[in-house]
């Protein structure tokens, strides 16, 4: 994930779910559809490190891969005018407003100048550009009205290959986002929720990385009840922070700490004292993945619901030779913000309930063997 510094960090369907498939690309270093009132979107992933899906913007549609990020507030895409930095990548798809008959520049009412945006992220990357409004589609479902979209003409930092955009899903950004337009469509979207299922296995033929659904949780991916935890009161309109009742590492118990559930960050970032209890290796050190079975279990208690993570669950494969590194790091280096990223989210089915300001967790319907990934983690 890329946590912004400014946050503290139609295919019709019968079941009123927008499904965005998450698909992966198998390489070193996130589509299926189901008939229904609101479509569904698959996700792609690069070796379980990055999960992203496809969106369409404009008329006619321009297709892009985007990171569905619960830690970011704005939806943006690399702009056709962006030439330097990360934009220099030849494979990066860029949005061209002049190529869309429904694209309009957002102008300041007093100066009549184009409105610009700028978002610095905690991993020291940064994007800036102009704001437009345009039609946006997810897996066949299109917004009824044009929505705000940032067109980045400057991108500093690491943005990989064709992935040149972010779909902001944090609470603060929803009132002014494409997601708000979807939630306002009460006929097709009665419940303002979205949910993530992140695939935990990799092979060279199956490209599914999971799925994000809007307007409803998908019972195909979870079993048993959903355990709900309220978003922390002091930030309930700002970010998806929750506080576990306690965190247990091996035999030692720690009090719960507020953490953002962040789909845009690969790793888990926890207080240093918890990392010390792991008594393992520094983040950059590698170890045989088979050794992860000897690592202590990390359990996070969300109310009465225990999310139990073995060493294999929080290890990340760093090479084809069977070596891994920890998918857990200290939070002191990123403004002291604790983060439950993809390493955590792929262990459970996760539901974000915007209407009730809460997050739900449930057992995955088909538990799969944890797998690790290959590429540079993003915070």
Secondary structure, 3 states (H helix, E strand, C coil): CCCECCCCCCCCECCCCEEEEEEEECCCCCCCCCCECCCCEEEEEECCCCEEEEEEECCCCEEEEEEEECCCCCCEEEECCCCCHHHHCCCCCCECHHHCCCCEECECCCCCCECEEEEEECCCCEEEEEEEEECEEECCEECCCCEEEEEEEEEECCCCCCEEEEEECCHHHHCCCHHHHHHHCCCCCCCCEEEEEECCCCCCCCCEEEEEEECCCCCCCEEEEEEEEECCHHHCCCCCEEECCEEEECCEEEECCEEEECCCCCCEEECHHHHHHHCCCCCCCCEEHHHHHHCCCEEEEECCEEEEECCCCCEEECCCCCEEEECEEECHHHCCCEEECHHHHCCCEEEEECCCCEEEEEEECCCCCCCCCCCCCCC
